[in-house]
Amino acid sequence: MTDRTAADPFGALTTRPPLDPELAPVEEARGAFFPALSDETLPEIRRAIAAGSPGLDSEALTAGGRVRVEERQVPGPAGAPDITVLILSPVEGDRGPKGGILSLHGGGMIMGGRRDHVGHLLPHVIEGRAVVVSVEYRLAPDHPDPAPVEDCYAGLVWTAKNAAELGVDPERLLIAGVSGGGGLAAGTALLARDRAFPKLSHQVLICPMLDDRLATHSSRMVDREGVWDRHSNLYAWTSVLGERRGGPDVSQYAAPARAEDLSRLPRTYIDTGSAEGFRDAILLYAGRLSEAGVSVDLHMWGGAFHGFDMSVDQAAVSRASNATREEFIRRALDR
């Protein structure tokens, strides 16, 4: 198997902004808990995440009986196995067709599962505004590119084709992803545009993983601290792309920052912390979306590390971030 840690393209380190005082102790503790990513530690980290993950069990997902929880096997990409989707829908209240949200979990495209990172979408289901479909996409390095993004696109196609059964308004179809899932959401939106189906109304890119080239200031500034530093990023991207990482033969659907044309994409919510490695790629992507005529809501949260608002949700900056994102999604669903 390719050594995903040997070739370090970074050179000298650069300055990182200070962490928010409420966030700093948690980031230090998280970094001490997880070993450095490698072929040897990945199985252990996957087990640890599954045991104490941000995922929710079926009882928690029901929100006291207000949410219907269902899992189905649906068609995967052509020639590939079926994929599992988790479906969350309101139990009571008939508001007519609801918005549909395709949810893509985080984990650098190398770990995590369909029950992760759906908790922040539950309020919209409970309120009767949305049906959430979360995709169990295949993970690298076991299944490298294009398997993850093609699985996500297959989940989106299934959702759109079954909108009537799901009670979803096909004119209000959103895609949302966190971290590696945010990058997959951006890549899936590009696929939907280029394949002319389905039409997305919005994309919600939460601290998305967009660029395999690791050439920006921020991609070099987080070193041996927290859960996702420059070495983790290098390992994950090389897991997904192998020897192609950083070279000329990487698809825009795998690394959306490489897309030359960002026109005709859906209205976009995109956010980042000022102290995370993905920051510069996110800021550049948001600016290029705007230049291409896409309506963009961009938020950078000062002193925040990668995934801060889902791991330290009671910090003041986290409450502000989550409230801002929830309001954007609520408006998108009610449009």
N, C-alpha and C positions, 0 to 999 in steps of 0.2 A: 504494500500500500504506500502511496506517496507520503513522504514526510511533510506534514503541513506546517511545521514550525521552523525548519532549517533556514529557508531563504527569507531573510529580513530585509525588506525594501526601504526601511524608514530612515536610516541615517540618524542624525542628531535629534534629540528630543526638543520639543517646543513647550512654551508656557501654557499651563492650564489655568483658567479662572478659578478662584476659590469656590468651594462648595458652600451652599446655603447652610447656616449653622444647625438647622433642624435636620438636614439630610446627611451631613458629614458622618456622624457616628454610625448610621445605618449602612452607608456605603463601605465604611471600613470593616464593619462586622460581616457584611456579605462577602467581601473579598477574602476574608480570612476563612470563611466556611467552604468555599468552592476551590478545588485544586485547579491548577492551570490546565487549559484544554489541550488534549493530545489524543492520539489513537488509543492509548492505554486508559486514560481517565474518562473518555467520553461515555462508555457504558455506565460507569459509576455515577457520573453526573446525571445521566438520563434517569437512573434509578432514584437518585436523591430528589430530582424534580418531581417524578411521579409520586413519590411518597409524601412530599410536603409542598406540592406545587401550587401555582396560582389557579389550577383547575378546580372545579367544584363537582361534588358528587351529585347524584340525581336528586336527592332530597333537598340539597341547598339550591339547586337549579330551579326547583318547583316554586321557590319563594313562598312557601306556606300554602301551596296548592293553587297559586295564581297563574303558574306557567306550566304548559303542557310540554313534556320532554319526550322526544322520540329520536330514535336512530334508524337510519336506513342505509342499505347498500345501493349505490346508484352507479350508472355507467362512468367508467374512467375514460381516459384518452383512448383513441383508436389503438387497438392492439395491446392495451395495458389492462391490468386488473381493475375490477370495480373499486370504488372508493367508499368510505363510510362518511356520512354526514350526520351531525347532530342538529336537530331542529327544535327550536324554542318558539312557542306560539302562545298567545293569550288564551286562558281558559274561559273567561267571561267577557261580556261586553261586545257588542256588535257595532263597530265603527265603520263597517263596510271594508273594502279592500285596504290592506295595510301596506306600509312601506316594507320592502324586503332588504335585509342586510346580510351580505355574504361576509362572514368573519374568518380571518386567517390568523392563526395564533403565532406568537413570537417564538424565539429560540434559535435564531441565527440560521434557520433552515436545516439545522442538524439535531434539534431536540424539541420536545413539547408535543402536545396533542390537541385534539378538537375541543376538549373541555377547558383548555387554558384561555385566559384573556377574553372570556365571554361575559364575565361578571359585570363589566362596565356597560354592557348593552342591555342587561336585564331590566333596568327601569323603563326602557322604551317598550319592552314586551309587556311588562306589568301594566303600563298605562294604556295598552291596547293599540299602540301606534305602529308596532313592528313585529315581523316574524324574522328570526335570526337563523341562518343556516351556517354552521361551522364545519369546515372541511378538514378531514384527516388526510392531509397530503403526505406523500412519501418524503422521507428525509435523506439528506446526504450525510455521510459519504456513501451509504448503502445504495442510494438512488440519486446520483448526481443530476445536474442540469441536462435535459429540460424537464425531468420528471416532476419536481415540485411545482413549477409554474403551470405545467400542462394539467396536473391534477386540479389545481385551483381553478383554471379556466373550465375544466369539465364540470366542476361543482357549480360554477356560475351559470353555465349553459343549462344544466339540469334545473337549477332554480328558476331560470327565466322560462323554460319550456313548461314547467309545472306551476307557474305562478297562480293560475286559477285554483288548482287544488289546494295550494298553500294559503290561499286568501291574500295574495300579494298583488298590488297594483304594479304592472310591469313598467309604468311610467315613473315609479319611485323605487328604483333599484339601486342600492348603495353597495359599495365594497369598502370594508374596513380591515386594517391589519396593523399589528404591533411589531416593531423591530424587523426581524426577518420576514414576518408576515406582512409588514408594511411595504417592504420591497416587493414581495410577491403580489400584493394588492396593486401596486403601481405597474408591475409587469403584466398582470392580468388585465388591467384597464387598457394597456397598450394593445394586448392581443384582441380584446373585444372591439376596440376601434378598428384595427387592421383587418379583422375577419368579419367586420360589419354585423356582429351579433354577440351578445345583446347590447342594447343601449343602456349605459349607466347614467344615472342622474348626478351622483356624487361619489368621490373617493375620499376616504378618511385615512390618512397616512400618519400613524402615530410613531414617532421617532424611527422612521423607516430606514432600512439597510439598502442603500441604493447603488453604491459604487465600489467595485472590486479593485480599483487601481490604487487606493490608499495613498494618494499623492497630496492630500490637503494638509494644512496646518493641524486641524483638529484630529485627523487620523493618526497623528504621531504623538499627541500630547498626553494621552492617558496610558500610563505604563505601570504594570504590576500593581494595580489598585482597582478595587471594585470587582464587579462580576464580568464586565465586558471592556477589556482594554485592547490595545493595538495588536497584541499577540492572539487574543481570542478572535479578533476580527480577521486577521490573516489566516488563522486555522480554519475558520468557518468558510470563508470565501474559497479557499483552496479545496476544501471538502466538496463544495458545490461545483467548482469549475476545473479542478485538477490543474494540469500544467498550462491550461489556457488562461488562468487567472492573471490579470494585469496585461495580457497580450492583446493582439488585434482581433482575435477570433471569438469575442464574447458577444452574445446576443443582447440586444436592448431589453428583451423580455426577462433575461436573467439578472441584468444589472441596468435598471432603467436610466441611471445617470448617463448612459452611453447613447440614449435615443437622440437622434438629430432633429426629429420633428416631434414637438410636444403639442401641436395644435389638435383641436377637435377632441380634447379630453374633457372629462366631466369636471364640474366645480369641485375644488380641492380644499380640504382641511389638512394642514401639515404642521407638525410641531417638533420641537427639539429642546434639549437643555443646553445651556451655554457651556457646560463643562463635560460634554460627552463627545466621543470620537466621531459620531455621524454628523455633527453640527454643520460643518462647512458644506458637505455634499447636499444636505437638506436645504440649506440657504440658497445654494446655487440652483438646485432643482426648482425651488419655489420661484426664484427670479426668472428662470427660463420658461416656466409655465406661464407666468404673467406676460412675458414678452411674446409668447405664442397666442395670446388672447384668451387664456383660461382664467376664470375667476378664482382667486386664491385667498384663503384665510391662513396666514402664516403666524405662528406664535413661537417665540424663543423665550424660555423661562430661565431667568438669571440664577446661577449657582446650582443648577439642576444636573444630575447625572442621568445616565441612560436608564429609562424605565422608572424614574423616580416617583411618578404620580400613581403607579400601581403597586409599588412596594412600600411607600411611606405616605399612605393616602391621607393621613391626618395633619401633615405639615401644611402650613399656610400656603406655600407655593403650589403644593399638590392639590389642595382644595380649589385654588383658583384655576389651575389647569384643567382639572376634571369638570368643573362647572362650565368653563368656556367650551370644552368639547361637547359636553352633553347638550348645551343650548344649540350649538351648530347642528348636531344630529337631529334634535327635536324640530328645528326649523326645516331641515331637509325632509323629514318625514311628513310634516304638515303642509308642505307647499302645494 
